[in-house]
Amino acid sequence: MGAFPLSYEIPVPKLIKLWVSEGFLKPKRSKTLEKVAEECLEELVDRSLVLVHNSRSTSGIKTCSVHSAVWHLCVSAAEKDKFFLAINRYRNGNPPQSNGRRRLCIRKNILFAIKDVYNSMVSASTARSLLCIGPNHSHPLRVCLGFTFLRVLDVLTIRFYKFPDGILELVLLRYLALTCKAGDLPTTVSKLCNLQFLIVRRHMSIKSSGDPSFLPFEIWNMKQLRHIQFMGADLPDPCGAFLPNLLSLSNVSSHSCSKQVFEATPNLMKLGVCIELAEDSAAAAPLCLLDHLTLLIQLESFKCVIVNPTREFQVVARPDSISIFPSTLRKITLGGCGFPWEDMKILAQLPNLEALKLRCYAFQGPEWELDEEDFIRLKFLLLEDMDIVEWRASGQILQRLEHLVVRHCYNLQEIPYGIDYITTLQGLEVVDCRPSVVDSALRIKEMQEDLSNDDLQVLIESTWNEKTTKN
């Protein structure tokens, strides 16, 4: 962790992937390596060696940093043992000495443009990892890829116009993250037979066409894959092949939500669907991407977002019953789906749902009625950019809720009184809502104090009166 700059806010999902790729973790019976990594990180936090910046909506850590004293100790030990070399800057005539270093961390991507720095990195023929964690660089840079033993290659913040051919020679790679056009992935990518994590991000200036773009079929031959994240490409029909180790599939479109794909990824635990509507989408039938979710019997997290939603027609077909959702779901994120509020009753029955995030007209309509038996395990609820006017509740609702976030719900009249008496409430956030909603938040805060819940964190930000309230 000392490879990251001091006080750098480290994304925990990325950190865990790097630990798995580096082989730092010992397998434990009946637990995934990702779960083992989470437990190791929690132990470091308990010992005050690692600081938590943000927590996840479900249990766990979202971002963290290393305590300053620990960071300096890590850097000193790494220098002594030649564990890694972090390159921050270049001094004329004194390029960084990378001989014998197993891990290289570039904190400013522009350093690749300096010939002395580039040549120094070429000399690090035994390097196992190359991390580029500087700011996004929109122009191509010449990146050294001549590391025969490389296991980790993270060049996500550097733009490539096409998939670099040199990567295909790195047959020991376990982790690959880069920015290019995902549709350019060559058929020979299957040469990377040890790859576990494949992350391909589309540059923001590259727009997708109306026609779907599919990855090469050879992706199904890469049996070690644990995580696939694409933007702008989908999995092709597996034709009988399968990926037994795949746990996470992110940023794919509805074309990857077929029965054939789900049957070929039986152990999937996380699914993220991102839909970009074409100009003629209004003529198409609603997408039936929910129909086959029940095949994913280990699914814990599901995300479906329409990035350019329209309120004029139904983009995603409505769920017809609770049976289409796996009972294992713990987190659901929806955006732009435009479901009517009565369909919320289906989600409310999920027995293990802990986090629900609703953004940008995920549900539409003026009224939401919440009953006492709804969402019996829900801990986190987000409402953002919704057109809801009346949020009604009857009885003792959401008795396990810990965090409530309401943002940019300009029509909402108030937060229901049932929230006032939730004894588990830890955080309440209201951003840019009506003054009456702000009054609701202050009412809840006062009631929680009467209930001896002095630890409740309340954040109120309002441009109605240009006021921010914290406690």
C-alpha positions in Angstrom: 0.0 0.0 0.0 3.0 2.3 0.3 3.2 2.3 -3.5 0.3 4.8 -3.4 1.1 8.5 -2.5 0.9 9.6 1.1 -2.8 10.3 2.1 -3.9 8.9 -1.2 -7.5 7.7 -1.1 -7.3 4.1 -2.3 -10.3 2.4 -3.9 -10.7 -0.8 -1.9 -12.2 -2.8 -4.8 -9.0 -2.0 -6.8 -6.8 -2.8 -3.8 -8.4 -6.2 -3.4 -7.9 -7.0 -7.1 -4.3 -6.1 -6.9 -3.7 -8.2 -3.8 -5.4 -11.2 -5.4 -3.3 -10.7 -8.6 -0.1 -10.4 -6.7 -0.7 -13.7 -4.9 -0.4 -12.0 -1.5 -3.4 -14.0 -0.1 -3.6 -17.5 1.2 -6.8 -19.4 0.2 -9.3 -20.3 2.9 -11.8 -23.0 2.7 -15.2 -22.0 1.5 -14.2 -18.3 1.0 -13.3 -16.5 -2.1 -9.9 -14.7 -2.2 -11.8 -11.4 -2.4 -13.5 -12.2 0.9 -10.1 -13.2 2.5 -8.8 -9.8 1.3 -11.7 -7.9 2.9 -11.0 -9.7 6.2 -7.3 -8.8 6.0 -8.1 -5.2 5.4 -10.6 -5.0 8.2 -7.9 -6.4 10.5 -5.5 -3.6 9.4 -8.3 -1.1 10.2 -8.9 -2.6 13.6 -5.2 -2.2 14.4 -5.3 1.5 13.3 -2.8 0.8 10.5 -5.3 1.7 7.8 -7.8 4.6 7.9 -11.3 4.3 6.5 -12.4 7.2 4.3 -15.8 6.0 3.0 -17.8 2.9 3.8 -19.9 0.9 1.4 -23.7 1.0 1.4 -23.5 -2.6 2.4 -21.0 -3.7 5.1 -17.4 -3.1 4.2 -14.9 -0.3 3.2 -15.2 1.7 0.0 -12.0 3.8 0.2 -9.1 3.9 2.6 -5.6 5.3 3.2 -2.5 4.2 5.1 -1.6 5.9 8.4 1.2 8.3 7.7 3.6 6.6 10.1 2.9 3.2 8.5 3.3 4.7 5.1 6.8 6.0 5.8 7.7 2.6 7.3 6.4 0.8 4.2 8.4 3.1 1.9 11.6 2.6 3.9 11.1 -1.2 4.0 10.4 -1.3 0.2 13.5 0.7 -0.5 15.6 -1.7 1.6 14.2 -4.9 0.1 13.7 -3.4 -3.4 10.0 -4.3 -3.1 8.8 -1.5 -5.3 10.0 1.8 -6.9 7.6 4.8 -6.9 8.5 7.4 -9.6 7.3 10.9 -8.8 9.6 13.1 -10.8 12.7 13.3 -13.0 15.9 15.2 -12.2 18.1 16.1 -15.1 20.8 13.5 -15.5 19.6 11.4 -12.7 16.9 9.0 -14.0 15.3 6.6 -11.5 17.2 3.4 -10.9 14.8 0.5 -11.4 17.2 -2.4 -11.7 16.1 -5.4 -9.6 12.7 -3.7 -8.6 9.8 -6.1 -8.9 7.1 -3.4 -8.9 7.1 0.0 -10.6 4.6 2.7 -9.6 4.3 5.8 -11.9 2.7 8.7 -10.1 2.9 11.1 -13.1 2.1 9.5 -16.4 3.9 12.3 -18.4 7.2 10.8 -17.1 6.8 8.1 -19.9 7.6 10.9 -22.4 11.1 11.4 -20.9 13.6 9.2 -22.7 15.9 8.7 -19.7 12.9 7.5 -17.6 11.6 5.2 -20.3 15.1 3.6 -20.8 15.5 3.2 -17.0 12.2 1.3 -16.9 13.2 -0.9 -19.8 16.1 -2.0 -17.7 13.7 -3.4 -15.1 13.4 -6.7 -16.9 12.3 -8.6 -13.8 9.4 -6.3 -12.9 6.2 -8.1 -11.9 3.9 -5.1 -11.7 3.5 -1.7 -13.4 1.0 0.7 -11.9 0.2 4.1 -13.4 -1.8 6.1 -10.9 -1.3 9.6 -12.1 -4.2 11.8 -13.4 -5.9 10.7 -16.6 -3.7 11.5 -19.7 -5.9 12.1 -22.8 -3.0 11.9 -25.3 -1.2 8.7 -26.1 2.1 8.0 -24.4 4.8 5.4 -25.2 4.5 2.9 -22.4 7.2 0.3 -21.8 5.7 -3.2 -22.1 8.8 -5.3 -22.4 8.4 -7.0 -19.0 8.3 -10.7 -19.6 7.4 -11.6 -16.0 4.7 -8.9 -15.6 1.6 -10.0 -13.6 -0.1 -6.7 -13.1 -0.4 -3.9 -15.7 -2.6 -1.0 -14.7 -2.5 1.7 -17.4 -6.1 2.8 -17.0 -5.2 6.5 -16.8 -3.4 6.4 -20.2 -5.2 6.5 -23.5 -4.5 4.0 -26.2 -6.0 4.5 -29.7 -6.0 0.7 -30.1 -5.2 -2.4 -28.1 -1.3 -2.6 -27.8 0.0 -5.7 -29.5 2.8 -5.9 -26.9 0.4 -6.8 -24.2 -0.3 -10.1 -25.9 3.3 -11.2 -25.1 2.8 -10.8 -21.4 1.4 -14.3 -20.9 1.8 -14.2 -17.1 -0.5 -11.3 -16.7 -3.2 -11.7 -14.1 -4.5 -8.1 -14.0 -4.9 -5.8 -17.0 -6.6 -2.4 -16.9 -6.4 0.1 -19.8 -8.3 2.7 -21.8 -9.0 2.0 -25.4 -11.9 0.9 -27.7 -13.2 -2.3 -26.2 -14.3 -3.5 -29.6 -10.7 -3.6 -30.7 -9.8 -6.5 -28.4 -8.0 -9.0 -30.6 -9.0 -12.6 -30.9 -5.5 -13.5 -29.7 -6.4 -12.0 -26.3 -6.9 -15.6 -25.2 -3.1 -16.0 -25.1 -3.3 -14.3 -21.7 -4.4 -17.6 -20.2 -3.6 -16.5 -16.6 -5.6 -13.3 -16.7 -8.0 -12.9 -13.8 -9.0 -9.3 -14.0 -9.8 -7.6 -17.3 -10.8 -3.9 -17.2 -11.3 -2.0 -20.4 -12.5 1.6 -20.2 -13.7 3.6 -23.2 -12.2 7.1 -23.6 -14.8 9.8 -23.0 -14.4 11.1 -26.6 -15.2 7.7 -28.2 -18.9 7.4 -28.8 -20.5 4.0 -29.4 -22.6 3.4 -32.5 -26.2 2.1 -32.4 -25.1 -1.4 -33.2 -23.8 -3.6 -30.4 -20.1 -4.4 -30.3 -19.1 -7.8 -29.1 -15.9 -9.1 -27.6 -14.1 -11.9 -29.5 -15.5 -15.3 -28.8 -12.1 -16.4 -27.5 -12.9 -14.5 -24.3 -14.7 -17.7 -23.3 -11.4 -19.6 -23.4 -9.9 -17.5 -20.6 -11.0 -19.8 -17.7 -9.2 -17.9 -15.0 -11.2 -14.7 -15.4 -12.7 -13.5 -12.1 -13.7 -9.9 -13.1 -14.7 -8.4 -16.4 -15.4 -4.7 -16.8 -16.1 -3.2 -20.2 -17.6 -0.1 -21.6 -18.8 -0.3 -25.2 -18.7 -4.1 -25.8 -20.6 -7.2 -24.7 -20.0 -10.9 -24.2 -20.8 -13.0 -27.3 -23.0 -16.1 -27.3 -20.9 -18.7 -25.4 -22.0 -21.6 -27.7 -21.6 -24.1 -24.8 -18.4 -22.6 -23.3 -18.4 -21.2 -19.7 -16.4 -19.2 -17.3 -16.6 -21.0 -13.9 -14.5 -18.5 -12.0 -16.2 -15.3 -13.2 -17.6 -13.4 -10.1 -18.1 -9.9 -11.5 -19.4 -8.5 -14.8 -19.6 -4.7 -15.1 -20.6 -2.0 -17.6 -22.0 -4.4 -20.2 -25.3 -3.7 -22.0 -28.5 -5.7 -22.2 -27.0 -7.9 -24.9 -24.9 -9.6 -22.2 -28.1 -10.4 -20.2 -29.1 -13.4 -22.3 -30.0 -16.8 -21.0 -26.9 -18.3 -22.7 -24.5 -15.9 -21.1 -26.0 -16.3 -17.6 -25.9 -20.1 -17.9 -22.2 -19.8 -18.8 -21.4 -17.6 -15.8 -23.1 -19.6 -12.9 -21.0 -18.2 -10.1 -21.6 -14.5 -10.9 -22.0 -12.4 -7.8 -22.0 -8.9 -9.2 -23.7 -7.7 -12.4 -23.6 -4.1 -13.7 -25.7 -3.2 -16.8 -25.2 0.2 -18.6 -27.6 1.1 -21.4 -27.1 3.9 -23.8 -30.2 4.6 -25.9 -29.9 5.1 -29.6 -31.9 7.8 -31.3 -34.5 5.4 -32.6 -35.0 3.5 -29.3 -38.6 4.7 -29.0 -39.5 2.2 -31.8 -38.1 -0.7 -29.9 -39.8 -3.0 -27.4 -38.8 -2.7 -23.7 -35.6 -4.6 -22.9 -36.3 -7.9 -21.1 -32.9 -7.9 -19.3 -34.5 -9.0 -16.0 -36.0 -12.2 -17.3 -33.0 -14.4 -16.7 -31.6 -13.0 -13.5 -33.0 -16.0 -11.6 -30.3 -18.1 -13.3 -27.7 -16.3 -11.2 -28.2 -18.1 -7.9 -25.2 -16.4 -6.2 -25.9 -12.9 -7.4 -25.4 -10.4 -4.5 -25.2 -7.0 -6.4 -27.2 -5.9 -9.4 -27.0 -2.5 -11.1 -29.0 -1.3 -14.1 -28.5 2.3 -15.4 -29.8 4.0 -18.5 -27.2 6.7 -19.1 -29.5 8.9 -21.3 -33.0 8.1 -20.0 -36.2 9.2 -21.5 -39.5 9.6 -19.7 -41.5 9.1 -22.9 -41.5 5.3 -23.0 -40.6 2.2 -21.1 -36.9 1.2 -21.7 -36.7 -1.8 -19.4 -39.6 -4.3 -19.2 -41.3 -4.1 -15.7 -40.6 -7.0 -13.3 -43.7 -9.1 -13.0 -43.0 -11.0 -9.8 -40.5 -11.5 -7.0 -39.5 -14.8 -8.6 -37.4 -13.2 -11.2 -34.9 -11.9 -8.7 -32.4 -14.2 -6.9 -33.1 -14.3 -3.2 -29.3 -13.8 -2.6 -29.4 -10.1 -3.7 -28.0 -7.7 -1.1 -27.7 -4.6 -3.2 -29.7 -3.1 -6.1 -28.9 0.1 -8.0 -31.3 1.4 -10.6 -31.2 4.5 -12.7 -33.5 5.8 -15.5 -35.7 2.7 -15.6 -39.0 4.6 -15.1 -40.8 1.8 -13.2 -44.1 2.8 -11.6 -44.0 2.9 -7.8 -46.3 0.0 -7.4 -43.5 -2.3 -8.7 -41.5 -1.4 -5.6 -43.6 -4.0 -3.8 -41.7 -6.6 -5.7 -38.3 -5.4 -4.5 -39.6 -4.9 -1.0 -40.1 -8.6 -0.7 -36.4 -9.5 -1.3 -35.4 -11.2 2.0 -31.7 -10.2 2.0 -31.7 -6.8 0.4 -29.5 -4.4 2.4 -28.9 -1.5 0.0 -31.2 0.2 -2.5 -30.0 3.1 -4.6 -32.6 4.8 -6.9 -31.4 7.5 -9.3 -32.7 9.6 -12.1 -36.4 8.4 -12.4 -35.6 4.8 -11.5 -39.2 4.9 -10.4 -41.7 7.4 -11.6 -44.9 8.8 -10.2 -46.1 11.2 -7.5 -46.7 8.7 -4.7 -44.8 5.9 -2.9 -46.6 3.9 -0.1 -44.2 2.1 2.2 -45.6 -0.6 4.5 -44.3 -2.1 7.7 -43.5 -5.4 6.2 -41.4 -3.9 3.3 -37.6 -4.2 3.2 -37.1 -6.0 6.4 -33.3 -6.0 6.2 -32.6 -2.7 4.4 -29.7 -0.7 5.8 -29.1 1.9 3.1 -31.6 3.8 1.0 -30.8 6.5 -1.6 -33.3 8.6 -3.5 -31.8 10.9 -6.1 -33.4 12.9 -8.9 -36.8 11.4 -8.4 -40.1 13.0 -9.2 -41.9 11.7 -6.1 -44.2 14.2 -4.4 -45.7 12.2 -1.5 -43.7 9.5 0.4 -46.2 7.8 2.7 -45.5 5.2 5.3 -47.7 3.2 7.8 -46.5 1.5 10.9 -42.9 0.9 12.0 -41.0 1.0 8.8 -37.4 0.2 7.8 -36.5 -1.0 11.3 -32.9 -1.8 10.3 -32.2 1.3 8.3 -28.8 2.9 9.0 -28.4 5.5 6.3 -30.9 7.6 4.4 -29.9 9.9 1.6 -32.3 12.1 -0.3 -30.8 14.3 -3.1 -32.4 16.6 -5.7 -35.9 15.4 -5.1 -37.4 18.8 -5.8 -41.1 17.8 -5.6 -40.9 15.7 -2.4 -43.0 17.3 0.3 -41.5 15.6 3.4 -39.8 12.5 4.8 -42.4 10.3 6.5 -42.7 10.3 10.3 -42.0 6.6 10.5 -38.3 7.4 9.9 -38.2 9.4 13.2 -38.3 6.3 15.3 -35.7 4.1 13.6 -33.3 3.3 16.4 -30.6 2.0 14.1 -30.2 5.2 12.1 -26.6 6.4 11.8 -26.6 8.8 8.9 -29.1 11.2 7.3 -28.3 13.3 4.3 -30.5 15.8 2.5 -29.2 17.7 -0.5 -31.1 20.3 -2.5 -34.7 19.5 -1.6 -37.6 21.6 -0.5 -37.4 23.5 2.8 -40.2 21.2 4.1 -37.9 18.2 3.5 -35.1 20.0 5.4 -37.6 20.6 8.2 -38.3 16.8 8.2 -34.6 16.1 8.6 -34.3 18.5 11.5 -37.4 16.9 13.0 -35.8 13.4 12.7 -32.6 14.7 14.3 -34.5 16.1 17.2 -36.5 12.9 17.7 -33.3 10.8 17.5 -31.7 12.9 20.2 -34.8 12.3 22.4 -34.2 8.5 21.8 -30.6 9.0 23.0 -29.1 8.5 19.6 -26.5 11.2 19.9 -24.3 9.5 17.2 -26.6 10.3 14.3 -24.6 12.2 11.6 -26.8 14.7 9.7 -25.8 16.5 6.6 -28.1 19.1 5.0 -27.1 21.1 1.9 -29.6 23.4 0.3 -29.3 26.0 -2.4 -32.8 27.2 -1.5 -31.3 29.2 1.3 -27.5 28.6 0.5 -27.1 26.8 3.8 -25.1 23.7 4.9 -25.8 22.0 8.2 -23.6 19.3 9.7 -23.2 17.7 13.0 
